[in-house]
Each structure stands twice: as structure tokens, then as C-alpha cells.
Amino acid sequence: MTENDGSRELENVATEKPCPEEQLPAEPFPCPACGQLLAPSCRVCVACHHAIDPAQIRKETPAALVAVALPRTQASVRFPWRLFLSFFLAVMAGGIVSESFIGPAKTQILVGTLQLILAIWVSFDAHAKRVPYPLRWGLGTMLPTWLIILPWYLVRRRRPEAPCPFVEARVKPTTMAALFILLAVLIYVMLKYAPPA
């Protein structure tokens, strides 16, 4: 057996099992053995190391593959306008009644105490229900935004897997520092200019 015979055998083997490029898909396709999504240029599966046979490849559209591969995301939690308006009216009515019975200074103390209790409850409840960023929800309930954040949280806690981008969005460190400075200034002003007891 000479070198020419060996090279002829290799040519015969190569021509016996051709893999025409027109049979291979031009778009990503799932591996016939394991279902791993592969690139069009892939000839061996990267996950199971199975050789790709073009005859076994299912003809599917990439949109169908993406729909199968990606989990469905839930709609984000929308702001509850009806709950907010009813909560706002109830708080205003309660404040008016409270001022007429115990006076404005004690009403402020009552509202502040209520805010603090609700903020602590929201933080612990959000943590227990695995709602992202429970501290943000708690701080939002403690700040003057509590009339907006508390009704929103009451709706959010029923759907802990749905996102709420307004409260739970990623924040840059500089923005977070600016917000904490603003919070510190707000607390300082509230304490300095609080009405005498």
C-alpha cells in the first residue's frame, strides 16, 4: 500500500458521506439529540457532543425557537389609581376628624407613628414575600411619598414575581448617594422646623 492508495481511500471516504451545505440550516437550530440551540455553522453539539445530521434537524422558524427558549415575562405592576384615591380620601377624612378631636400637633404625631409602623411592616412583609428591594418599599412608605407607595405595595405584594420598574429599577451609585443626601436633608429640615410640642 502506497501513499497514493491511502490518499485515494481518504478521498473515497470523504465523497461517500457528503454533507452538502444547502441541507444545513442558515439559521440557529436545536440539536436533534438534546435540544441545545446551536449556531448554523455548528457541526457537533456543544452540549452533548453529538454529530449533527442534517436529515434529523427539525425545520422551525427562529421565532418559534425563541418563543420556546425564553420564559414569558409577566406584565409589570401598574399603579392602582382607584386604591390610591380611596386611600387618599380615607387618610384625609381621618386627618380632619383626628384634628377636630385631638388637635393638629397630636394628629401629626399620630400620622408619623402610623407611617413608621407601616414602613416597618412593609419592609418585613416584602422580605417575607420575597419582593425585590424590601428596604426601598419600606423607605418609600416612611417618606412623604407614603400615600403613593403604600397602595402600590398592597397591589405589588399579591404578585411578587411581577416587576415594578418605578420602585425596583437599577440605580447608579451616584444617584443612590444623591437620594440619601436628599433624604438626610429632608429629615434634618423636618426635625429643625418641627412645631413645638
C-alpha positions in Angstrom: 0.0 0.0 0.0 1.5 3.3 -1.1 0.8 6.9 -0.2 -1.3 7.3 -3.3 -3.6 4.4 -2.2 -4.0 6.0 1.3 -4.9 9.3 -0.2 -7.4 7.7 -2.6 -9.1 5.9 0.3 -9.5 9.2 2.2 -11.0 10.8 -0.9 -13.4 7.9 -1.2 -14.5 8.2 2.4 -14.9 11.9 2.1 -17.0 11.5 -1.1 -19.1 8.7 0.4 -20.8 10.8 3.1 -21.1 14.3 1.8 -22.6 16.9 4.0 -24.0 19.4 1.5 -24.1 22.9 2.9 -27.5 23.5 1.4 -29.0 20.9 3.7 -27.7 22.5 6.8 -29.8 25.4 8.1 -28.8 29.0 7.6 -30.3 30.0 11.0 -29.9 28.7 14.6 -31.4 25.3 15.1 -31.9 22.9 18.1 -29.6 19.8 18.5 -31.6 16.7 17.4 -30.2 14.8 20.4 -30.5 17.3 23.3 -32.4 20.3 22.1 -29.5 22.8 22.7 -29.8 25.8 20.4 -26.8 25.7 18.0 -25.4 28.2 15.5 -25.8 27.4 11.8 -22.0 26.8 11.5 -22.1 24.1 14.3 -21.4 20.5 13.1 -21.1 19.0 16.6 -23.3 19.9 19.6 -21.5 21.9 22.2 -23.6 20.4 25.0 -23.9 16.6 24.2 -21.1 16.3 21.6 -23.5 14.6 19.2 -22.6 14.9 15.5 -25.2 16.9 13.6 -27.0 15.0 10.9 -28.9 17.5 8.6 -31.6 15.0 8.0 -32.6 14.9 11.7 -32.8 18.7 12.1 -36.3 19.9 12.5 -37.3 22.8 10.3 -38.6 25.5 12.7 -38.6 29.2 12.4 -36.2 31.1 14.7 -39.2 33.0 16.2 -40.7 29.7 17.3 -37.3 28.7 18.8 -37.0 32.0 20.7 -40.6 31.7 22.0 -39.8 28.2 23.3 -36.4 29.2 24.8 -37.4 32.4 26.5 -39.8 32.3 29.5 -42.8 34.6 29.4 -42.4 37.7 31.5 -45.3 39.0 33.4 -46.7 42.4 33.0 -45.4 44.9 35.4 -47.4 46.0 38.4 -49.3 49.1 37.4 -50.1 52.0 39.7 -53.5 51.3 41.4 -55.3 54.6 40.9 -58.6 53.5 42.4 -57.0 52.2 45.5 -54.8 55.3 45.8 -57.8 57.7 45.5 -59.8 55.7 48.1 -56.8 55.5 50.4 -56.0 59.2 50.0 -59.6 60.2 50.7 -59.7 57.9 53.8 -56.5 59.4 55.2 -57.7 63.0 54.6 -61.0 62.3 56.3 -59.2 60.5 59.2 -56.9 63.5 59.5 -59.7 66.0 59.6 -61.6 64.0 62.2 -58.4 63.5 64.2 -57.6 67.2 64.2 -61.0 68.1 65.4 -60.8 65.7 68.4 -57.1 65.7 69.5 -55.6 68.8 67.8 -53.1 69.3 65.0 -49.9 68.6 67.0 -51.1 65.2 68.2 -52.5 64.4 64.8 -49.0 64.9 63.3 -47.6 62.5 66.0 -50.3 60.0 65.2 -49.7 60.2 61.5 -45.9 59.9 62.0 -46.3 56.9 64.3 -48.7 55.3 61.7 -46.1 55.9 58.9 -43.3 54.3 61.0 -45.4 51.3 61.9 -46.5 50.8 58.2 -42.9 51.3 57.0 -41.6 48.6 59.3 -44.5 46.2 58.3 -43.9 46.8 54.6 -40.2 46.1 54.9 -40.7 42.9 56.8 -43.7 41.8 54.7 -41.8 42.5 51.4 -38.8 40.5 52.7 -41.1 37.6 53.7 -42.9 37.5 50.4 -39.5 37.8 48.5 -40.4 41.1 46.8 -37.3 42.7 45.4 -35.8 45.6 47.3 -37.9 45.4 50.5 -35.9 48.3 52.0 -36.9 50.6 49.1 -40.6 49.8 49.7 -40.2 50.4 53.4 -38.4 53.7 53.0 -40.9 54.8 50.4 -43.7 54.1 52.9 -41.8 56.1 55.6 -41.1 59.2 53.4 -43.8 61.8 52.4 -44.4 59.5 49.4 -46.2 57.0 51.7 -49.6 57.9 50.3 -48.4 56.8 46.9 -46.1 53.9 47.8 -48.3 52.1 50.3 -51.3 51.4 47.9 -48.8 50.4 45.3 -47.2 48.0 47.6 -50.5 46.5 48.6 -51.1 45.6 45.0 -47.5 44.5 44.5 -47.5 42.1 47.4 -50.2 40.0 45.7 -47.8 39.4 42.7 -44.3 39.1 44.0 -43.0 37.7 40.7 -44.1 40.6 38.6 -41.7 43.5 38.2 -42.4 47.1 39.4 -39.8 49.1 37.4 -40.5 52.5 39.1 -39.5 51.3 42.6 -37.3 48.4 41.7 -35.2 49.8 38.8 -31.5 49.6 39.0 -30.0 52.8 40.3 -26.5 54.1 39.7 -24.3 54.6 42.9 -24.2 58.3 42.3 -27.9 58.6 42.1 -28.3 56.5 45.2 -25.9 58.7 47.1 -27.8 61.8 45.9 -31.0 60.3 47.1 -29.6 59.5 50.6 -28.2 63.1 50.9 -31.6 64.4 49.9 -33.3 62.1 52.5 -30.8 63.3 55.2 -31.5 67.0 54.3 -35.3 66.3 54.4 -35.1 64.6 57.9 -32.9 67.5 59.2 -35.4 70.1 57.9 -38.3 68.2 59.4 -36.6 67.9 62.8 -35.3 71.5 62.9 -38.6 73.2 61.8 -40.9 70.8 63.6 -43.7 72.6 65.6 -43.1 72.7 69.3 -45.0 70.1 71.3 
